Amino acid sequence: MDTNPKASVLSENKKFKARFIHNHGQKPSFIQITPPMISSVLFHAYPLLIIIDNALANIMWLSDDKCLPFIYLTSVWLIISSFIPTETNVSRILPFSKLLSLWLGFISGIFLLLSFMYYVISLLTSLRNAEPPTLDEIVVLLESVLGKLEVLRDELNVWKKLKTSFNGVNKKCSNKRLFLRLFLVGTVFQIIIIRYISVGAYARFFIISALVYHSTSFQATLRLLWRFTLVRNFYHMGIKNFKISNWLSNGLTMDQIIILTQDSSIIVPLVEFLPLLLQNKKDEDHIQILQLLNEQKEGFEDHGLKILEIEVHENQRKWHRNKHWSTLLLPYERQNFSIEIKNADGSSTMRSCLSTHDLGEEELPNDWHWINNDWDGTDWVYSDSYWRETGRYDSLESFTRSRRWRRRLFHL
Amino acid sequence: MSESSTSRRNTSRDAVKSYFAGKYNKVLDSILEAEAAISRSPNVAEDLLESSASGNSEMSQASLAASSATNQGISKKELLQQIAGSLLSTSIERLKTTQSPDASSMLEYSEDAPYEEQECGDCDGPFKCPVHLGQAAAYYDDDIDAEPALEATTSNTERDPFIDVFLDKLISRLVPEKLPEREHFSSNATIEHDLDTGRVPVFSATVLGSNFKKLSKKMGSIFELQDSIVRLLTWRNPTGTVTSLIIFTLICFNPMYLVILPIFRFIYGIVVPGYIRRHPLQRSIYPLKRNHGSSLLYDVCYEGKNEYTYGQQFFSKSFMDTLESRNQEKDEISELDKRPENTQELKHGMKVLINLRDMQDMTSGTLHVIDTINNFLRKASSFQNEGHSTKRFFAGFLLIAVLKILSPFVNWSYTFSISAWCLLIYMHPKAHPKIIKFFQKGKVEKEYKNLKRKENQTYNMIFDEKPEIKYIEIFEIYKKGLLPNDWKFFKLSSSIFDPLDSYRRAQQFPPGVDSLQDVIPPPGWIFDPNFEWKIDADVERWVTERGLNLPTTDDFLLDPMFKRRRLIHRVIKSSKQVT
């Protein structure tokens, strides 16, 4: 894939330029392979398909003349206004204004109805006068409708949007967060809003935003707003100060890590493992271990040796496309150093911990000792903004990266 | 650049060159001659200024002498016209050949200019001494002959700055070095005070020309805006008209939209499209070849001839940009871009020309509007037609009173928005004739009523102001004969012709006539028909008023050679305007 324009310019003179793959090439004729029954049905559905296609185009504001959809939008607004007055205090509304709004709503309703009917009639007459469509044309129209519907579905999939909170902390969207979002979008909160905003304004706001939602401008607006960390923080409810745990400590210490991960430790017979253990150690440690064993006098042959492997993820994020990697991460996602903790239900959560250096410096709790002298690190693995892995090399796609540091402990 | 295009451009340039060579021949000759005339008379430049400022075509004696000496008879007005003409044609020529002399050639010349001046320190300017005149002529001859050896491009690039510098020099000699600021014309403050500060803009034809050229390039957007406004007002873009009406209504009800909408326009007209161009939304949408059906609003506004169908409306240029398929066109477009910039240049030149034409239209339009306004104001204020002007005054007065009283009771939002809707519906090409028809139904009756009303109105006003009365005087002068009491009629004059009188000291006749019939009142005044010329008996009074120390007898004022008496007449100011 040639995404780098500079490189392509440089090599333009010598090298051969590859072409893009076209998805919508000429398709083989359908006449031979389509049963007559289906052809007939498609032909009869053709006007309906055109109407649907046009309606979808209007919803998506694809017309070059943006004024026409705007006029329709205004008409819809006027109709809603005539039903539900803006002001809650009815006595304050002048009778003239009320009459005017009613009249305007009525006229707009008639205008919308008439324009729809006019369109349908003019469509039918022009179809009658024009030569009948070919099967290919019908299929292309069908594809166009499907394509638009797909776009609408992608943009409108609220459930998917609610659940896309994979932020590198949990494997799935946590129930707590899902519930919070449902609460914001759902009824209870809306009822509270309606108490403070008039019903008219509420209805207008939602209907108008639904009508402009699929316009390119609105979609672009959403994307541009998504660039602000404040917006993302609000969406993820991840503002650091809201979390009490963040006030208490910066991250998990060795004590807490051992308590939380103890379940995953394995027990091996001491006799078998001891030579291995001693093999790696230097003289001083050697003596120390033997001293430790000596303290536990009674029958240590039967004792099992508890071994725990700790895996710390070091994470980094790229805030701008062409800038260097930063240790600063978004507050709602996994932090610079984090450790994967298994929950009771089998899922796992990333929790931030102290840096590997700090963890190594820390005094270990009772009877726990490092097996390895140092942390054993892997290479960086690169991933996109949502921590979905992209590969082992840095590319324009990758905005985050992480690597693992492993170290083992044993307990007598 | 291909060879064929070069040769084509050369031929066209030759044609343009020969045309302008012919044109400049006359202009240059006349300017050179004028320059010679100017150099002979030192104060002609000041006279030129005076005459141009006052618009007076009378020549002073000095300049008369100068022009008669040249035997050319070039009046100052002609000279100015020629200079202005050459100035204009220079600018136009620079505009027409879009390939203007590039910066380097201009630089070279400006470096040459002071050098020339240094070289010829004995004469005032580079073209005053005969050596330079000859140079100039040689320069010019080259152009006219258009020798094949001489490269067309070089002559072209050299000629432009040559004429520019020539004109600049000429104008700078004709015009005072320091032009006063515009504000000095309105206020009567003395100019000299500010001239000493030194920072005064100088007039230069080159700067004017280049500014004009730059401006004509940049005026495009303004004319487009103007054009789009016209299209909106004439319902050629019906949806746009309705949209702008809706927006106007919004502004009427909430003026904050005046701030909001430009920001909105900036964000969604410029910023967001830019974002989409850089980061396209991944929307796969199929274009359709054929489209059926049409919109009600379009058909209503287009009177059957349906220019817009949904097919044109949708999937036009900007929509195609959003298509995924646009990627496949990218390669071809990039290859197109690399073509020789022939077409682009042509387009650019065309654009400049169109802009120029629009600018010309705009200036003439502006002049027309100013003239109309001036005419209206003059008619309204001059009381030439007393009834008309009085009516206007009364209407205005009444309007002020009524509007002031009504203003607190008006809902401005409704008034403005409804009137805007009404106005634009009235202006709709289809609705306009119908509305006019509707209002013209009872025209005959109305006309009859109007006639009656007018009859009544003639007695609504009465113009019986007492006219202004003044007295005029004329002196009847008698000359002393040979005998002591022999006085002979000499002249009727407005001057007393006493021994200290300037005419008498110059030994000239005083201005006057021989008969009372030839005496006319001052312009704008007429003689009172109920009054005849009367001899002023109170001689002492007018003599003392004038401070004359001479003897008087009866009605006369005497001096050794002449005697005179004062005749007075009553005059009335006529209502007719003095033009």
Interface residues (C-beta under 8 A of the other chain):
Chain A: K17 R19 F20 H22 N23 H24 I50 D53 N54 A57 M60 L62 S63 D64 D65 C67 L68 F70 I71 T74 F111 L114 S115 Y118 Y119 V120 S122 L123 S126 L127 A130 P133 E137 V140 L141 E143 S144 G147 K148 E150 V151 T216 S217 Q219 A220 T221 R223 L224
Chain B: N237 T239 G240 V242 T243 I246 Y268 V272 Y275 I276 H279 L281 R283 S284 I285 Y286 P287 L288 K289 R290 N291 H292 G293 S294 S295 L296 L297 D299 Y308 Y310 Q313 F314 F315 S316 K317 S318 F319 T322 E324 S325 N327 Q328 K330 D331
